Amino acid sequence: MSWFVRHNMRVDDEALVERAKKGDVRSYEELVMRYSRLVFAAAYGVLEDVEAARDVSQETFLRAWLKIRDFRGRSKFSTWVYSVARNAALDHIRKMKVRATVPVEDVPEPSYEPDHRAEIIDSAMECLDERERECLNLHFRGGLSAAEIADVMGLSEGNIRVIMFRARKKLRERLQGRENELLGG
Amino acid sequence: MNCSEAREKIPEYLAGLVPDPEDLLEHIRTCPACRREMELYRAIDMALSVPSTPPDLTRNIIREVRLVAGPRSSVEWDAVAWMSAALAGAMALAGVLLAYFPSINNFMGLVVSLAK
């Protein structure tokens, strides 16, 4: 981390972006540290696959580094990098469809054990609309507050809270009868 | 607050939409069924956090960015930062001296008159 960043505990994103545009890699690394969780959540929200989301997260930050001079600052860096991540994830899906003829034995095994409770929730999330899923994903996987989600999605914080409330309520209704599985009892 | 009201309020509370949750929290403390309902919502929240961000993700991204960015390091930026800090310090010192200059001037005048 550069001297400037180390000694200014919270340099704002705009200043880091300006330095990154001039070639300061360390300032860009600080942006990576701030937003890797958001980017992973954005990619996972589209792909629902940890390894693919990891690859897309890496690709997103490389793309963003190469294009950072084109970033005009009309939106926040977080909003911009979030849209780069979603586009990269959608590109990834398109590429996978092209490669769909790969023999089954060549498809890699997932590198993590699926969590039974997460599987229950994933299937229940089908009852939510896209915006509700995105909000929950950004909050729980991306670690964003309601205010930060509001920035990224271009809505008010109050709207985000209402969306989160409705989404949780819908999920609860959908999970009627599966309480013991979720509570482990 | 009764159980029906409490169950309606729990998702509102978790979304930060209940400004004064004391009644709700008091009810949950004393009602095992509603406490279980709250635990269920918490379990949903926990499951929504899976999978979490891989712990090595940020490190790997930074390594890749460094490879793409090439050997151009931040040394020059550190030098710029040091010079900026030195310049700012010098300007601040000059400002302080200027602010106190009249009293310094008076002091020198006093020394000169005493010498005479």
Interface residues (C-beta under 8 A of the other chain):
Chain A: S2 W3 F4 R19 G23 D24 V25 R26 S27 Y28 E29 V32 M33 S36 R37 F40 A41 Y44 V50 R54 S57 Q58 F61 L62 W65 L66 Y112 D115 R117 A118 I120 I121 L136 N137 H139 F140 R141 G143 A146 R161 V162 M164 F165 R168 K169 L171 R172 L175 E179 L182 L183 G184
Chain B: P11 E12 L14 A15 G16 L17 R36 E39 L40 Y41 A43 I44 D45 M46 A47 L48 S49 V50 P51 S52 T53 P54 L57 T58 N60 I61 I62 E64 V65 R66 V68 A69 R72 S73 S74 W77 D78 A81 W82
